[in-house]
Amino acid sequence: MNMMEVDGYKARIEYDPELDQFRGEILGLNGSADFYGKSPASLRKEFKNSLKVFLEVCEEKGIDPKKEYSGKFNLRIPPGLHSQIAARATAEHKSINQFVSEILKRSVSE
């Protein structure tokens, strides 16, 4: 997945062949904001503009612009994988939560 970051906000970037432009969607917002550009430079400029407008509207309406996450989610995995994870976590003297959290953190940090 292609990502772009501006002022701590991240956007997913995809190519739209119908418009012959790149489309960006700002992630983690309490709403939606997207933008288009023909080049990386124009895309970054439009990202900044779209973000600015979104933040202004949020401020006017008294809305927190960033979506809040609880830190919890349910994950369904095969029982055999669950068993393997539990064994590895126990071997490393960690809870399953600690073990999986560390793996997920490494995965998104790369």
C-alpha positions as CSV (number, residue, x, y, z in Angstrom):
1,M,0.0,0.0,0.0
2,N,1.3,3.5,-0.9
3,M,1.2,6.0,2.0
4,M,1.9,9.7,2.3
5,E,2.2,11.6,5.5
6,V,1.6,15.3,6.2
7,D,1.7,16.9,9.7
8,G,1.3,13.5,11.4
9,Y,-1.7,12.5,9.3
10,K,-1.4,9.6,6.9
11,A,-3.2,9.0,3.6
12,R,-3.6,5.9,1.4
13,I,-2.6,6.7,-2.2
14,E,-4.1,4.9,-5.2
15,Y,-4.1,5.5,-8.9
16,D,-7.5,6.2,-10.5
17,P,-7.2,5.1,-14.1
18,E,-10.6,6.7,-15.1
19,L,-9.4,10.1,-14.0
20,D,-5.7,9.5,-14.8
21,Q,-4.8,10.9,-11.4
22,F,-3.7,9.7,-8.0
23,R,-6.3,9.7,-5.3
24,G,-5.5,10.0,-1.6
25,E,-7.7,9.3,1.3
26,I,-6.7,10.7,4.7
27,L,-6.8,7.9,7.3
28,G,-7.9,7.9,11.0
29,L,-10.3,10.9,10.7
30,N,-13.7,11.4,12.3
31,G,-15.1,11.7,8.8
32,S,-13.7,11.5,5.4
33,A,-11.4,13.6,3.3
34,D,-9.9,12.8,0.0
35,F,-7.8,14.6,-2.6
36,Y,-6.5,14.1,-6.1
37,G,-3.3,15.0,-8.0
38,K,-1.5,14.2,-11.2
39,S,2.0,14.1,-9.6
40,P,3.4,13.5,-6.2
41,A,4.0,17.2,-5.7
42,S,0.4,18.1,-6.7
43,L,-0.9,15.3,-4.6
44,R,1.0,16.5,-1.5
45,K,-0.3,20.1,-2.1
46,E,-3.9,18.8,-2.4
47,F,-3.4,16.6,0.7
48,K,-2.4,19.8,2.7
49,N,-5.3,21.7,1.3
50,S,-7.9,18.9,2.1
51,L,-6.5,18.4,5.6
52,K,-6.6,22.2,6.3
53,V,-10.3,22.4,5.2
54,F,-11.2,19.3,7.2
55,L,-9.5,20.6,10.4
56,E,-11.2,24.0,10.0
57,V,-14.6,22.4,9.7
58,C,-13.9,20.3,12.8
59,E,-12.8,23.3,14.7
60,E,-16.0,25.2,13.7
61,K,-18.2,22.3,14.7
62,G,-16.2,21.5,17.9
63,I,-15.4,18.0,16.7
64,D,-12.1,16.1,17.4
65,P,-10.7,15.5,13.9
66,K,-9.0,12.3,14.8
67,K,-11.0,9.1,15.2
68,E,-10.6,7.6,18.7
69,Y,-9.7,3.9,19.1
70,S,-10.4,1.9,22.2
71,G,-7.2,-0.2,22.0
72,K,-9.3,-3.4,21.8
73,F,-10.4,-5.5,18.9
74,N,-11.5,-9.0,18.4
75,L,-9.5,-11.3,16.2
76,R,-10.7,-14.7,15.0
77,I,-7.9,-17.1,14.2
78,P,-7.8,-20.9,13.7
79,P,-7.5,-22.9,17.0
80,G,-4.2,-24.4,16.0
81,L,-2.7,-20.9,15.4
82,H,-4.1,-19.8,18.8
83,S,-2.3,-22.7,20.4
84,Q,1.0,-21.9,18.7
85,I,0.8,-18.3,19.8
86,A,0.0,-19.2,23.4
87,A,2.9,-21.6,23.5
88,R,5.3,-19.0,22.1
89,A,4.0,-16.3,24.4
90,T,4.4,-18.6,27.4
91,A,7.9,-19.6,26.3
92,E,8.9,-15.9,26.3
93,H,7.2,-15.3,29.7
94,K,4.6,-13.0,28.1
95,S,0.9,-12.9,27.9
96,I,-0.7,-13.5,24.5
97,N,-1.6,-9.9,24.4
98,Q,2.0,-8.7,25.0
99,F,3.3,-11.2,22.5
100,V,0.8,-10.3,19.7
101,S,1.1,-6.5,20.4
102,E,4.8,-6.6,20.0
103,I,4.5,-8.5,16.7
104,L,1.8,-6.1,15.4
105,K,3.9,-3.1,16.4
106,R,6.9,-4.4,14.5
107,S,4.7,-5.1,11.5
108,V,3.4,-1.5,11.2
109,S,6.8,0.1,12.0
110,E,8.5,-1.4,9.0
